[in-house]
Amino acid sequence: MKKGYLLLILLSLAFQSQGQAGRGDIRQGNRYFKSEKYDNAEVAYRKALEEKKVNKVAEFNLGDALYRQKKFEEAGRQFEAAAANDVIKANSAKALHNLGNSMLQAGKIDESIEAYKNALRHNPTDLDTKYNLSYAKMMKKKKEESEKNDKKDQQQQADQQKPQDQKDQQQQQAKPQNVKISKEDAERLLEAVAMDEKKVQEKVKKDKANASKVRTIKDW
């Protein structure tokens, strides 16, 4: 990305000598820019644009000053305007290159890729733009992989939590419930148990009596 920054500085300085409305403000803006007083440079370039609404030099250099202040989306709009208003392909290519840088810094990767591609249409041999285009594509791929992994992790967490919920539900269903019965029902239940026990004892006595009648040893 540093090479892209150098293109910005060289282009803004190269425009100092062009004779047009607002050139004094542009020169002043360039001096501020060179001293890294980017906010003052922004003011000077805006004054130049007030003198002449369509001023490709002021548009480009204003974009540069905004970029250095990390106002990336606003800088992008200036570079886009500069590219549209400049009939010289080499200048448009540089403006589009910087538009790509601005969009990439703003987190708009798809827009940055499109800007770099447009810059290469104006200047197919620009190695800096080719490098930045490759970098932006790599960033896009990493972002997509990260989003895919995040989605996968969320699904795994959901799958892990689902069986636990079902287990908790089953445990709740299997939990014994306290059932209260009346005193009368309890007495009837005890009487029924006692009667069953009496019947069992009578049956055991009867079986023993019958067993004594059976010969277990055979005589000769």
C-alpha positions as CSV (number, residue, x, y, z in Angstrom):
1,M,0.0,0.0,0.0
2,K,2.9,2.4,0.5
3,K,3.5,2.6,-3.2
4,G,0.0,3.9,-3.7
5,Y,0.7,6.6,-1.2
6,L,3.7,7.8,-3.2
7,L,1.6,8.0,-6.3
8,L,-0.7,10.4,-4.5
9,I,2.1,12.8,-3.4
10,L,3.9,12.8,-6.8
11,L,0.7,13.6,-8.7
12,S,-0.4,16.4,-6.4
13,L,3.0,18.0,-6.6
14,A,3.2,17.6,-10.3
15,F,0.0,19.7,-10.7
16,Q,1.5,22.8,-9.1
17,S,2.6,24.3,-12.4
18,Q,-0.7,24.0,-14.2
19,G,-2.2,27.4,-14.9
20,Q,-5.9,27.5,-14.0
21,A,-8.4,29.1,-11.6
22,G,-7.5,28.4,-8.0
23,R,-3.9,27.6,-8.7
24,G,-2.8,29.8,-5.8
25,D,-4.9,27.8,-3.4
26,I,-3.7,24.6,-4.9
27,R,0.0,25.7,-4.4
28,Q,-0.9,26.7,-0.8
29,G,-2.6,23.3,-0.3
30,N,0.4,21.5,-1.6
31,R,2.7,23.4,0.8
32,Y,0.5,22.4,3.7
33,F,0.4,18.8,2.4
34,K,4.1,18.6,2.1
35,S,4.3,19.8,5.8
36,E,1.8,17.1,6.7
37,K,-0.8,19.7,7.7
38,Y,-3.5,17.8,5.9
39,D,-6.4,19.6,7.5
40,N,-5.1,22.9,6.3
41,A,-4.4,21.4,2.9
42,E,-8.0,20.3,2.7
43,V,-9.3,23.8,3.4
44,A,-7.0,25.2,0.6
45,Y,-8.1,22.6,-2.0
46,R,-11.8,23.3,-1.1
47,K,-11.2,27.0,-1.7
48,A,-9.8,26.2,-5.1
49,L,-12.9,24.2,-5.9
50,E,-15.1,27.1,-4.9
51,E,-13.3,29.2,-7.6
52,K,-13.9,26.6,-10.2
53,K,-16.4,23.8,-9.5
54,V,-14.8,21.4,-12.0
55,N,-11.1,21.4,-11.1
56,K,-9.5,18.0,-11.6
57,V,-6.3,19.1,-9.7
58,A,-8.1,20.3,-6.6
59,E,-10.4,17.3,-6.7
60,F,-7.5,14.9,-6.8
61,N,-5.4,16.7,-4.2
62,L,-8.4,17.1,-1.9
63,G,-8.9,13.4,-2.1
64,D,-5.3,13.0,-1.1
65,A,-5.6,15.3,1.9
66,L,-8.8,13.5,3.1
67,Y,-7.2,10.1,2.7
68,R,-4.3,11.2,4.9
69,Q,-6.9,12.2,7.6
70,K,-8.4,8.7,7.3
71,K,-11.6,10.1,5.8
72,F,-11.6,7.3,3.3
73,E,-15.1,7.3,1.9
74,E,-15.1,11.0,1.4
75,A,-11.6,10.7,-0.2
76,G,-13.0,8.0,-2.5
77,R,-15.7,10.4,-3.8
78,Q,-13.1,13.0,-4.6
79,F,-10.9,10.5,-6.5
80,E,-13.9,9.2,-8.4
81,A,-14.8,12.7,-9.5
82,A,-11.2,13.4,-10.5
83,A,-11.1,10.2,-12.6
84,A,-14.4,11.1,-14.3
85,N,-13.2,14.7,-15.1
86,D,-9.8,13.9,-16.4
87,V,-9.5,13.0,-20.1
88,I,-5.9,11.9,-19.6
89,K,-5.9,8.1,-19.1
90,A,-2.8,8.1,-17.0
91,N,-4.3,10.6,-14.5
92,S,-7.6,8.7,-14.4
93,A,-5.7,5.5,-13.7
94,K,-4.0,7.1,-10.7
95,A,-7.2,8.5,-9.4
96,L,-8.9,5.1,-9.7
97,H,-5.9,3.4,-8.1
98,N,-6.4,5.8,-5.1
99,L,-10.1,5.2,-5.2
100,G,-9.3,1.5,-4.7
101,N,-7.0,2.3,-1.8
102,S,-9.8,4.4,-0.2
103,M,-12.4,1.8,-0.5
104,L,-10.1,-0.9,0.8
105,Q,-9.3,1.2,3.8
106,A,-13.0,1.8,4.3
107,G,-13.6,-1.9,4.4
108,K,-15.4,-2.0,1.1
109,I,-13.4,-4.7,-0.6
110,D,-15.6,-5.4,-3.6
111,E,-15.6,-1.7,-4.4
112,S,-11.8,-1.5,-4.1
113,I,-11.4,-4.5,-6.5
114,E,-13.7,-2.9,-9.1
115,A,-11.7,0.4,-8.8
116,Y,-8.4,-1.4,-9.3
117,K,-9.8,-3.2,-12.3
118,N,-10.9,0.1,-13.8
119,A,-7.5,1.6,-13.1
120,L,-5.9,-1.2,-15.1
121,R,-8.2,-0.6,-18.0
122,H,-6.7,2.9,-18.2
123,N,-3.2,1.7,-17.5
124,P,-2.7,-2.1,-17.9
125,T,1.0,-2.1,-17.1
126,D,0.7,-0.4,-13.7
127,L,2.4,-2.9,-11.3
128,D,1.3,-1.0,-8.1
129,T,-2.3,-1.4,-9.1
130,K,-1.8,-5.1,-10.0
131,Y,-0.3,-5.7,-6.6
132,N,-3.1,-3.9,-4.8
133,L,-5.7,-5.8,-6.8
134,S,-4.1,-9.1,-5.8
135,Y,-4.0,-7.9,-2.2
136,A,-7.7,-6.9,-2.2
137,K,-8.7,-10.3,-3.7
138,M,-6.7,-12.1,-1.0
139,M,-8.4,-10.0,1.6
140,K,-11.8,-10.9,0.1
141,K,-11.0,-14.6,0.2
142,K,-9.9,-14.4,3.8
143,K,-13.0,-12.5,4.8
144,E,-15.2,-15.2,3.1
145,E,-13.3,-18.0,4.8
146,S,-13.7,-16.3,8.1
147,E,-17.4,-15.8,7.7
148,K,-17.7,-19.4,6.6
149,N,-15.8,-20.6,9.7
150,D,-17.9,-18.4,12.0
151,K,-21.1,-19.8,10.5
152,K,-19.7,-23.4,11.0
153,D,-18.8,-22.7,14.6
154,Q,-22.3,-21.3,15.3
155,Q,-23.9,-24.4,13.8
156,Q,-21.6,-26.7,15.9
157,Q,-22.6,-24.8,19.0
158,A,-26.2,-25.1,18.2
159,D,-25.8,-28.9,17.6
160,Q,-24.0,-29.3,20.9
161,Q,-26.7,-27.4,22.8
162,K,-29.6,-29.2,21.2
163,P,-29.0,-32.7,22.6
164,Q,-28.4,-31.2,26.1
165,D,-31.8,-29.5,25.9
166,Q,-33.4,-32.8,24.9
167,K,-31.6,-34.6,27.8
168,D,-32.8,-32.0,30.3
169,Q,-36.4,-32.4,28.9
170,Q,-36.2,-36.2,29.3
171,Q,-34.9,-35.9,32.8
172,Q,-37.7,-33.6,33.7
173,Q,-40.2,-36.0,32.2
174,A,-38.7,-39.0,34.1
175,K,-38.6,-37.2,37.4
176,P,-41.0,-38.9,39.9
177,Q,-43.9,-36.8,40.9
178,N,-45.2,-36.5,44.4
179,V,-48.8,-37.9,44.4
180,K,-50.9,-37.3,47.4
181,I,-53.7,-39.8,48.4
182,S,-56.5,-39.5,50.9
183,K,-56.6,-41.3,54.3
184,E,-59.5,-43.5,53.1
185,D,-57.6,-44.6,50.0
186,A,-54.6,-45.4,52.1
187,E,-56.6,-47.6,54.4
188,R,-58.2,-49.5,51.5
189,L,-54.8,-50.0,50.0
190,L,-53.5,-51.6,53.2
191,E,-56.6,-53.8,53.5
192,A,-56.1,-55.1,50.0
193,V,-52.4,-55.9,50.7
194,A,-53.3,-57.7,53.9
195,M,-55.9,-59.9,52.0
196,D,-53.5,-60.7,49.3
197,E,-50.9,-61.8,51.9
198,K,-53.5,-64.0,53.7
199,K,-54.4,-65.7,50.4
200,V,-50.7,-66.4,49.7
201,Q,-50.2,-68.0,53.2
202,E,-53.3,-70.2,52.7
203,K,-52.0,-71.4,49.3
204,V,-48.5,-72.2,50.8
205,K,-50.1,-74.3,53.6
206,K,-52.3,-76.2,51.0
207,D,-49.2,-76.9,48.8
208,K,-47.3,-78.3,51.8
209,A,-50.2,-80.6,52.7
210,N,-50.3,-82.0,49.2
211,A,-46.6,-82.4,49.1
212,S,-46.7,-84.8,52.1
213,K,-48.9,-87.2,50.1
214,V,-46.3,-87.6,47.3
215,R,-43.8,-90.4,47.7
216,T,-40.4,-89.2,46.9
217,I,-38.6,-92.6,47.5
218,K,-39.7,-95.8,45.6
219,D,-39.7,-99.2,47.5
220,W,-38.6,-102.5,46.0
